[in-house]
Amino acid sequence: MTLILEEEAEADFDFNCRELAEEVLGTALKAESFPYEAEVSLLLVSSGDIQEINREHRGIDAVTDVLSFPLISYPSPGDFGELENDEDNFNPDTGEALLGDIVLCIDKVKEQAENFGHSERREYAFLILHSILHLLGYDHMLQQDSELMEEKQNKILGQMGILR
């Protein structure tokens, strides 16, 4: 598993950002029975930066907490059976599946942790997990899809001992 981490904003948390992101990624991939080694890019940014990215890529001129940019299309969420049919799904140098990119707003992690009354560690882990599930094909546009994502998030965070 490879996590490419870039910090464009200072992440002055009381936990190691890389270690926690790797733990969340590893736990999520195991929980989803992902059959390959994987590569994910994580970019930590300020609210101004994520607003610009959100405007450029989604046409929404607003600050958001996390953006997910999947590189793989799945027949259905969590269906990994056809990944090998497209060699572009894999890094030719490492053989790892290229899941995609996560852009996480440090300012929103801090703000939402305070607003929701839990730790910055919990909020950071939750947002990364939420984004990883998007990279694995899950979404929350429909009520049933939203409920499934929420169930998976709660289960994985619970396995990690990261509670509200």
C-alpha positions in Angstrom: 0.0 0.0 0.0 1.3 3.4 -0.9 0.0 6.7 0.5 1.4 9.8 -1.3 0.9 12.6 1.3 1.4 16.3 0.4 0.9 19.1 2.9 0.1 22.4 1.3 -1.4 23.6 4.6 0.2 23.1 8.0 -1.4 20.2 9.8 -0.6 21.0 13.4 -2.5 18.1 15.0 -1.6 16.1 18.0 -1.4 12.9 15.9 0.7 11.8 13.0 -1.3 12.6 9.8 0.5 10.0 7.7 0.2 7.2 10.2 -3.5 7.7 10.8 -4.3 8.0 7.1 -2.4 4.8 6.4 -4.2 3.0 9.2 -7.6 4.2 7.9 -6.7 3.2 4.4 -5.5 -0.2 5.4 -8.5 -0.9 7.6 -10.9 0.2 4.9 -9.3 -1.9 2.2 -9.3 -4.9 4.5 -12.9 -4.3 5.5 -13.9 -4.1 1.9 -11.9 -7.2 0.9 -10.0 -5.1 -1.7 -7.9 -7.8 -3.5 -5.0 -5.7 -4.6 -2.3 -3.5 -3.1 -3.4 0.1 -3.6 -2.1 3.6 -4.1 -3.9 6.7 -2.9 -2.8 10.4 -3.0 -3.8 12.6 0.0 -3.4 16.4 -0.3 -3.9 18.5 2.9 -4.9 22.1 2.0 -6.4 25.3 3.5 -10.0 26.4 3.0 -8.9 28.9 0.3 -7.2 26.1 -1.7 -10.1 23.6 -1.4 -12.6 26.3 -2.4 -10.5 26.9 -5.6 -10.3 23.2 -6.3 -14.0 22.8 -5.7 -14.8 25.7 -8.0 -12.5 24.3 -10.8 -13.6 20.7 -10.7 -17.2 20.8 -9.5 -18.3 24.3 -10.4 -19.1 25.0 -6.7 -17.6 28.2 -5.3 -17.6 27.1 -1.7 -15.3 25.7 1.0 -15.9 22.0 1.6 -14.3 19.5 4.0 -13.0 16.8 1.5 -13.0 16.1 -2.2 -12.6 12.7 -3.7 -11.3 12.1 -7.2 -11.6 8.3 -8.1 -9.5 6.9 -10.9 -11.4 3.7 -11.2 -15.0 3.1 -12.3 -16.7 0.1 -10.8 -19.8 -1.8 -12.1 -21.2 -1.3 -8.6 -19.8 -0.1 -5.3 -17.3 -2.5 -3.9 -17.3 -4.7 -7.0 -13.6 -5.2 -7.8 -14.0 -8.2 -10.2 -13.3 -6.3 -13.4 -10.3 -4.2 -12.3 -7.8 -6.4 -14.1 -9.6 -5.9 -17.4 -8.1 -2.4 -17.7 -4.3 -2.1 -17.2 -4.8 1.7 -16.6 -6.2 0.8 -13.2 -2.7 -0.1 -12.0 0.6 1.6 -11.6 2.9 0.0 -14.2 5.9 0.3 -11.9 4.4 -1.1 -8.7 1.4 -3.0 -9.8 -0.7 -1.2 -7.2 -4.3 -0.3 -8.0 -4.6 3.5 -8.5 -7.6 4.3 -6.4 -7.4 8.1 -6.8 -6.9 11.4 -5.0 -8.2 12.8 -1.7 -8.1 16.6 -1.0 -8.7 17.3 2.7 -9.2 20.7 4.2 -7.3 21.1 7.5 -9.4 24.1 8.5 -12.6 22.2 8.1 -11.2 19.2 10.2 -10.6 21.6 13.1 -13.9 23.5 12.7 -16.1 20.3 12.3 -14.4 18.5 15.2 -15.2 21.5 17.4 -18.8 21.8 16.1 -19.5 18.0 16.4 -17.8 17.8 19.8 -15.3 15.2 19.0 -11.5 15.0 18.5 -9.7 16.3 15.5 -8.3 12.8 15.2 -11.8 11.4 14.8 -12.8 14.0 12.2 -9.6 13.5 10.2 -10.1 9.7 10.2 -13.8 10.0 9.3 -13.2 12.3 6.4 -10.4 10.2 5.0 -12.5 7.0 5.4 -15.5 8.8 3.7 -13.3 9.7 0.8 -11.8 6.2 0.5 -15.3 4.7 0.2 -15.9 7.1 -2.6 -12.7 5.9 -4.2 -14.1 2.4 -3.9 -17.3 3.3 -5.8 -19.6 4.2 -3.0 -21.7 7.3 -3.0 -24.5 8.9 -1.0 -26.8 10.5 -3.6 -29.7 8.2 -2.8 -31.0 7.5 0.8 -30.2 3.8 0.7 -26.6 4.5 -0.6 -26.1 7.1 2.1 -27.3 4.6 4.8 -24.9 2.0 3.4 -22.0 4.4 3.5 -22.8 5.5 7.0 -23.0 1.9 8.2 -19.6 1.1 6.6 -18.0 4.3 8.1 -19.4 3.5 11.6 -18.2 -0.1 11.4 -14.7 0.7 10.2 -14.2 3.5 12.7 -15.5 1.2 15.4 -13.0 -1.5 14.4 -10.3 1.1 14.8 -11.6 2.3 18.2 -12.3 5.8 16.9 -15.6 6.8 18.3 -17.5 10.1 18.7 
